[in-house]
Amino acid sequence: MRVPFAEARYPAPEDRARFLRALLARVPAERWRQRPDPKRWSVGECVAHLNLTAEHYTARVETGLLGDL
């Protein structure tokens, strides 16, 4: 069951994928891999991290809102 709040707050996976495809078309590949500093993440690493954490935490928020924690 999907929670309306979660759907309004967090884009559906297909919407995130569509947005990322649009970015991929506009941003050169080397920019996705380029780190601004050796100790900082590249754009691609940031996007990958955000996608992984969004999937994990969205599910946990939905579970918490439903009272199943």
Secondary structure, 3 states (H helix, E strand, C coil): CCCHHHHHHCCCHHHHHHHHHHHHHHCCHHHHHCCCCCCCCCHHHHHHHHHHHHHHHHHHHHHHHHCCC
